[in-house]
Amino acid sequence: MQSHTRKLLTVVTEAALESTLVRDIDRLHAHGYTITDARGKGSRGTRNAGWETNGNIRIEVVCDAATAEEIAAHFQEHYYDNYAMILFVSDVEVLRPEKF
């Protein structure tokens, strides 16, 4: 089995931003993403997924390092000041690198 290193960019943020962030991710050349409901507690309090637009989402993007950096920088610049959002990046090993 031959694996290849890619970046996993994870974003946890307000569900109300979903359509806007998806447009940004597409525009910034990611090949795809996964979105799931999320709930938890952070610096802006406890959030649950009970109300669709009041909950949180978790967006995961597997991509190359340059794309992860570009998306993260864009999100920090345009959303960090006004929305509950965290970003983290980790290395992942993929088996089909052409998909990312």
Backbone hydrogen bonds, N-H to C=O, Kabsch-Sander energy under -0.5 kcal/mol:
donor,donor_aa,acceptor,acceptor_aa,energy
3,S,1,M,-0.6
4,H,94,V,-2.3
6,R,92,V,-2.7
7,K,63,C,-3.2
8,L,90,S,-3.1
9,L,7,K,-0.6
9,L,61,V,-3.0
10,T,8,L,-0.6
10,T,88,F,-3.1
11,V,59,I,-2.6
12,V,86,I,-2.2
13,T,11,V,-0.5
13,T,57,I,-2.1
14,E,84,A,-0.8
15,A,55,G,-2.8
16,A,53,T,-0.7
17,L,14,E,-1.8
18,E,15,A,-1.9
21,L,17,L,-2.8
22,V,18,E,-2.5
23,R,19,S,-1.7
24,D,20,T,-2.0
25,I,21,L,-2.9
26,D,22,V,-2.4
27,R,23,R,-2.5
28,L,24,D,-2.0
29,H,26,D,-1.5
30,A,25,I,-1.8
34,T,60,E,-2.0
36,T,58,R,-2.1
38,A,56,N,-2.5
40,G,47,R,-2.4
42,G,45,G,-1.9
45,G,42,G,-2.0
47,R,40,G,-3.3
54,N,51,W,-0.5
55,G,51,W,-1.6
56,N,38,A,-1.2
57,I,13,T,-2.7
58,R,36,T,-2.9
59,I,11,V,-3.0
60,E,34,T,-2.8
61,V,9,L,-2.5
63,C,7,K,-2.4
63,C,61,V,-0.6
68,A,64,D,-2.2
69,E,65,A,-2.4
70,E,66,A,-2.2
71,I,67,T,-2.6
72,A,68,A,-2.5
73,A,69,E,-2.5
74,H,70,E,-2.1
75,F,71,I,-2.7
76,Q,72,A,-2.6
77,E,73,A,-2.3
78,H,74,H,-2.4
79,Y,75,F,-2.5
80,Y,75,F,-1.0
80,Y,76,Q,-0.7
82,N,79,Y,-1.0
83,Y,79,Y,-1.7
85,M,83,Y,-0.7
86,I,12,V,-2.2
88,F,10,T,-2.1
90,S,8,L,-1.7
92,V,6,R,-2.7
94,V,4,H,-3.0
94,V,92,V,-0.5
99,K,96,R,-1.9
100,F,97,P,-1.7
